[in-house]
């Protein structure tokens, strides 16, 4: 499912117009992104939690030349599914 299909599904399930559903989806995605960018965490009981994890600096290798290089530490978004979501999928 892509973003447009998600907007369509939200519009149908909630009896919203497509424009209102688009606004709702865009707002939710913006709030999640902004919260994670600020180092926050979002916990949705029964669905899952969004957080930011830090990957440590590590040594890698250039596959073309074989030269060793250092891959810097970075922050990555993470999602852990909750029990309700896991049960729904299984």
C-alpha positions as CSV (number, residue, x, y, z in Angstrom):
1,X,0.0,0.0,0.0
2,X,1.4,3.4,-0.9
3,X,0.5,6.8,0.5
4,X,-2.3,7.5,-1.9
5,X,-3.9,4.1,-1.2
6,X,-3.6,4.8,2.6
7,X,-5.3,8.1,2.1
8,X,-8.1,6.4,0.2
9,X,-8.5,3.7,2.8
10,X,-8.6,6.3,5.7
11,X,-11.2,8.3,3.7
12,X,-13.4,5.3,3.2
13,X,-13.2,3.9,6.8
14,X,-13.7,7.3,8.5
15,X,-16.3,8.8,6.1
16,X,-13.9,11.8,5.5
17,X,-13.4,13.5,2.2
18,X,-10.2,12.6,0.5
19,X,-8.8,16.0,1.2
20,X,-9.5,15.7,4.9
21,X,-8.0,12.2,5.0
22,X,-4.9,13.5,3.2
23,X,-4.6,16.3,5.8
24,X,-5.0,13.7,8.6
25,X,-2.4,11.3,7.2
26,X,0.1,14.1,6.4
27,X,-0.3,15.5,9.9
28,X,0.3,12.2,11.6
29,X,3.4,11.5,9.6
30,X,4.7,15.0,10.3
31,X,4.1,14.7,14.0
32,X,5.9,11.3,14.1
33,X,8.8,12.7,12.1
34,X,9.1,15.9,14.2
35,X,8.9,13.9,17.5
36,X,11.7,11.5,16.4
37,X,13.8,14.3,15.1
38,X,13.6,16.0,18.5
39,X,14.8,12.7,20.1
40,X,11.4,11.8,21.4
41,X,9.5,8.5,21.4
42,X,5.9,7.6,20.4
43,X,4.1,4.7,22.1
44,X,0.8,3.5,20.7
45,X,-0.5,0.8,23.1
46,X,-1.4,-2.3,21.2
47,X,0.1,-1.0,17.9
48,X,3.8,-0.3,18.6
49,X,6.4,2.2,19.4
50,X,8.5,4.6,17.3
51,X,11.9,5.6,18.7
52,X,15.4,6.7,17.6
53,X,18.4,4.4,18.0
54,X,22.1,5.2,17.6
55,X,24.3,3.0,15.4
56,X,27.9,3.0,16.6
57,X,30.8,4.0,14.4
58,X,32.2,1.0,12.6
59,X,34.8,0.0,10.1
60,X,33.7,-0.9,6.6
61,X,35.4,-1.6,3.3
62,X,35.0,-0.1,-0.1
63,X,33.9,-3.0,-2.3
64,X,35.5,-1.5,-5.4
65,X,39.0,-0.9,-4.0
66,X,39.1,-3.0,-0.9
67,X,40.2,0.0,1.1
68,X,39.1,0.2,4.8
69,X,37.1,3.2,5.8
70,X,35.3,4.4,8.9
71,X,31.5,4.5,8.8
72,X,30.4,7.3,11.2
73,X,27.9,6.9,14.0
74,X,24.3,7.9,13.1
75,X,20.8,7.9,14.4
76,X,18.2,5.8,12.8
77,X,14.4,5.6,13.3
78,X,13.1,2.3,14.8
79,X,9.7,0.7,15.1
80,X,8.8,-2.1,17.5
81,X,5.5,-3.8,16.9
82,X,3.1,-4.1,19.9
83,X,1.2,-7.2,20.9
84,X,-2.0,-6.1,19.2
85,X,-0.3,-5.6,15.8
86,X,1.6,-8.9,16.1
87,X,-1.6,-10.8,16.9
88,X,-3.4,-9.2,14.0
89,X,-0.7,-10.2,11.6
90,X,-0.5,-13.8,12.8
